């Protein structure tokens, strides 16, 4: 058990933090929602009712979709785009998808390689892009949830103009929710890429070794 906890500590710790933050958001969001309802003279919701409401769902998934968009763009864009000196980037000489030998696919795979890396054909092609595809699917799923939940929440507001689902997709409210999250994710990626050239975090895999030259992207230059 100790070995399992140690080897999976990154996932376990952040999963625990996620759940704690989600519970905190539930209580804070419920209090905020009822304060606004009271100010408008509208009925208040119990905590359980708020948990399953469109208002809570849209507040949760609008952040999920932006995070998954960030990871989808990052894992796919860094195949071809670089930032000299950043550990978040490949060196200029390694731009692109790499050779089958470098990637250990097909006839270059060994016994420890994943089955689909050895299979060849469409299975290897899909597995070679599976991380980016998974991030894309999760982004589209959570963005769709945000769309539907946001539409329902908007139509539930007695002061808001009622509109259809596709009309809400074109509304200022939907795109304001989306773009305010997207711009922060794009800024975070750009900041991490450039700051990691000149700054260090000793012991972190997201940082170069402390004494590595600023111009070096990884250990191989």
Secondary structure as GFF3:
##gff-version 3
##sequence-region A 1 221
A	DSSP	alpha_helix	2	7	.	.	.	ID=ss1
A	DSSP	alpha_helix	9	40	.	.	.	ID=ss2
A	DSSP	alpha_helix	47	51	.	.	.	ID=ss3
A	DSSP	alpha_helix	54	77	.	.	.	ID=ss4
A	DSSP	three_ten_helix	92	94	.	.	.	ID=ss5
A	DSSP	alpha_helix	100	103	.	.	.	ID=ss6
A	DSSP	three_ten_helix	106	108	.	.	.	ID=ss7
A	DSSP	alpha_helix	115	119	.	.	.	ID=ss8
A	DSSP	alpha_helix	121	128	.	.	.	ID=ss9
A	DSSP	alpha_helix	130	156	.	.	.	ID=ss10
A	DSSP	alpha_helix	165	169	.	.	.	ID=ss11
A	DSSP	alpha_helix	172	198	.	.	.	ID=ss12
###
